[in-house]
Amino acid sequence: MIFGRRATPLPTAEQALPGRPTQPFTLADRHLLLDAPLVTDEVPDGLEVALFGLGCFWGAEEIFWQTRGVWSTSVGYAGGITPHPTYEEVCSGRTGHTEAVRVVFDPQLVSFADLVKIFFEVHDPTQGMRQGNDIGTQYRSAIYTFSDAQAEVARALTEQFGAELSRRGWDPITTEVAPAPTYFYAEDYHQQYLAKNPNGYRCHSATGVKFPQE
């Protein structure tokens, strides 16, 4: 995505950019690939929401929209301070947000646990404020949960995968597990970016470690 120097400490409220009261751009009505609305602040009955940060959101979204049972995906910014940030502001390191993928899914077809396992297998959760050559607070690893049940699953699977990584000589997991914060949609050109730009940048700095079999 964007390489070079990036500030790695999270900003304080005093250091954060002020942002704005409303979204400064418009979005498409529909997901480019899935037969679903793009903006899904209210999801249909029977569906659930997951929110992950795992590095550059272009390649991360592609992985989830290809997953059976996923109804819709979008990319945006989560876990920060600045309201309605722009991409350039997030990249400055002065909003506190991480690039995030919002996944609306049918739990009858794919469980939240299944999504968490995919999340851990397709990136490196030990790198802190980076993924590969992408360095900065916006590339940190995060699982943001929408219920006590999701939080319990996320913590248990983080511990389980962390033990497997440790057994194989990897550093401790740095993934943040926290209640879901306000999610701000990213600009329209970021949505389903790799469907619009098939040869675009993908950062999959994965460990190569598979989730241990139960």
C-alpha angles and dihedrals in degrees: 000000000000121000133194136064118349129177109248105192114088112245123247120235088261092052097044122103114256097237120188140275097248140032108278096212142038128249135212116264097231139040108257094231110016122066093242141094115276095219107056107169087145113040127203119264113278095028128103137202131234126185123201138176113201109149127281106020095214096075093031093059091049091057093053099043087056092054117105111246096028109126100186141351136196137173127231148128126291142168097036142108108236113090117231096355125190123232091253091052092050090049090054089069090233101107101057093227128135122212105259141190118216111207123194108195145172108241090203088066104030126014127222087244090056090053092049090052090052089048092056095044098051100053140030108260093187100068103086113206096010149049113213109303092351105097126184145074091279091067098056122126118252143163112199113195132210100197143021088255092056091047092052092050093045094051094046094049092044089055092046095049091042090057090050092049091048091050088055095048101260126140121258119285115264096191114138114226110194142140112283112273126203109302119215118198117237123234118291094252089062093054111102086348096169092052087057093040108030093180092048127126120292122185111195102161092171126167093226089232115133122216109266115257115250 
